[in-house]
Amino acid sequence: MAEHDVDLFVIGGGSGGVRAARIAAEHGASVMLAEEYRLGGTCVIRGCVPKKLLVYASRFHGEFEDAAGFGWTVPHASFDWTTLIANKDREIARLEAAYGATLAKAGVKVVKTRAALLDAHTIRLADGARVRARYVLIATGGTPSYGDPIFGIEYVITSNEAFHLPDFPRRVVIQGGGYIAVEFAGIFAGLGSHVTLVYRRENILRGFDDDVRHHLRVEMEARGIRVFTGCKVVAVEDAAGHFVVRLTSGSQIPADRVMFATGRVPNIAKIGLKEAGVEIAKNGGIAVDDYSRTTVANIYAVGDVTNRINLTPVAIREGHAFADTVFGGKPTAVDHTNVPTAVFSEPEIGTVGLTEGQARERLAQTDIYKAMFKPLKATLSGRQTTVLIKLVVDGLSDRVVGCHVVGEGAAEIAQIAAIAVKMGAKKADFDATIALHPTAAEELVTMRKRFASFARVAAE
Ligand SMILES: Cc1cc2nc3c(=O)[nH]c(=O)nc-3n(C[C@H](O)[C@H](O)[C@H](O)COP(=O)(O)OP(=O)(O)OC[C@H]3O[C@@H](n4cnc5c(N)ncnc54)[C@H](O)[C@@H]3O)c2cc1C
């Protein structure tokens, strides 16, 4: 009898696990993958994809308003939540099936069950069956965290439930200041809810460039979203038919739905890490080296469960690199620098590289180039909005080390700018590029005048 049933057992059928399983199988490995919920994982089922579909839905509202300045008379538009959710669910089911088909075509055996490690080579399935594997990949992702326990927490939903609400909420309170919180604030507000965002720190989007944070907050408030910072939700009370949300500031807000987007934690509970000897890192995720290998030689981990950079394309890249390393004879470490990221708020944010604050800490000299302007479309629509474009430049080497955009199409702009930043393009290269007119992105190559220059403050 063979010592192992399969070459690779993957726990988790999300972005990282599915890619790793497919590539490993294409390299000739026999692969089994366990998924306890739905193939596709967070991104496909209750993350990036359904979220972006809801974002599209929410933006029609502004488009209808803006149309008047261009001569259109739009009859009173009405919105139906049930139709949106049903159509979204149909698309998600199609994608889920496509993931299954791709894995089947690659020869991966999928088992729809929960799996946990019994030791470094043995996996136990929910029905008690055991599978022996030469290698194990843990790709169990993350899950929403509710933060500190509060009175009435049972009434609070997370992004998981927000995608499946039976009724459209007219009044929504969202607690959190990260990208998921501001994205859902924009979604609900665009679809017609009165939205209040509550965040305990001084401003939303911690970790993003300070100009970007300030700019988005002003734009969100201009669209009617109330942003309360420096306070927290202390209680959610059932008030017969709706909820009353009490804040540390003493405010009481009536709401039909209360959502917490207060961070996500790696899915490490009850998957047998201790039994297998897999250690946890300081960041709360599974500890891994540059090749995603854990503290146990035959066990690897990729994606959100490692809590490195929790984005789909990063999980996919890590899964692919793992398969190439272990089964493709091509050891591949993932480069986690200059990963572009977007916030699909209204307006959108696209960013890559260092923030001004990070650059000023790390570089001897930081030069800032910045443009804020009214977009052409807003001239006729009359919308009060401005675009922000900011370049962070290493003052000594002239390399562009950060690019930050807030405005329509920001995510698309950031993806392209990321290539230049990754290649090490200099500000002179941006300047040498002829503008594409009329666009917002042309400001990237026409900002000649330095906005500010900072020398690093020497450490004491
Ligand atoms: C609301 C929201 C919006 C997001 N938007 C974006 C975005 O716009 N862009 C972006 O890049 N990223 C976005 N993300 C993040 C992105 O979804 C994740 O980074 C990505 O899905 C991580 O992939 P993963 O493979 O590590 O884990 P996941 O995709 O979470 O997959 C893990 C899978 O493992 C399964 N599983 C867990 N435990 C077990 C077990 N013991 N046995 C069997 N199966 C198990 C789970 O059911 C799940 O399907 C968003 C996330 C959320 C929540």
The ligand as a Gaussian input file, in Angstrom:
#p B3LYP/6-31G(d) Opt

LIG

0 1
 C      -16.219000      42.193000       1.522000
 C      -14.859000      41.880000       0.953000
 C      -14.414000      42.546000      -0.163000
 C      -13.165000      42.267000      -0.695000
 N      -12.760000      42.960000      -1.801000
 C      -11.555000      42.701000      -2.351000
 C      -11.148000      43.376000      -3.534000
 O      -11.850000      44.238000      -4.062000
 N       -9.945000      43.055000      -4.068000
 C       -9.124000      42.099000      -3.494000
 O       -8.052000      41.828000      -4.039000
 N       -9.494000      41.449000      -2.365000
 C      -10.682000      41.727000      -1.788000
 N      -11.074000      41.045000      -0.656000
 C      -10.129000      40.094000      -0.030000
 C      -10.129000      38.749000      -0.752000
 O      -11.438000      38.254000      -0.813000
 C       -9.219000      37.769000      -0.023000
 O       -7.938000      38.348000       0.115000
 C       -9.081000      36.440000      -0.764000
 O      -10.322000      35.844000      -0.963000
 C       -8.155000      35.503000       0.010000
 O       -8.096000      34.255000      -0.615000
 P       -7.739000      32.957000       0.228000
 O       -7.588000      31.853000      -0.757000
 O       -6.625000      33.230000       1.147000
 O       -8.991000      32.695000       1.172000
 P      -10.549000      32.592000       0.856000
 O      -10.884000      33.135000      -0.467000
 O      -11.219000      33.165000       2.042000
 O      -10.811000      31.022000       0.793000
 C      -10.713000      30.209000       1.923000
 C      -11.675000      29.050000       1.742000
 O      -11.377000      28.041000       2.694000
 C      -12.596000      27.455000       3.129000
 N      -12.302000      26.814000       4.412000
 C      -11.941000      27.417000       5.577000
 N      -11.669000      26.485000       6.514000
 C      -11.861000      25.271000       5.938000
 C      -11.721000      23.931000       6.395000
 N      -11.278000      23.654000       7.626000
 N      -12.008000      22.927000       5.531000
 C      -12.429000      23.179000       4.275000
 N      -12.570000      24.438000       3.783000
 C      -12.282000      25.466000       4.610000
 C      -13.555000      28.626000       3.207000
 O      -14.906000      28.193000       3.147000
 C      -13.139000      29.423000       1.977000
 O      -13.898000      29.068000       0.843000
 C      -12.335000      41.287000      -0.099000
 C      -12.780000      40.596000       1.033000
 C      -14.024000      40.887000       1.564000
 C      -14.487000      40.153000       2.781000

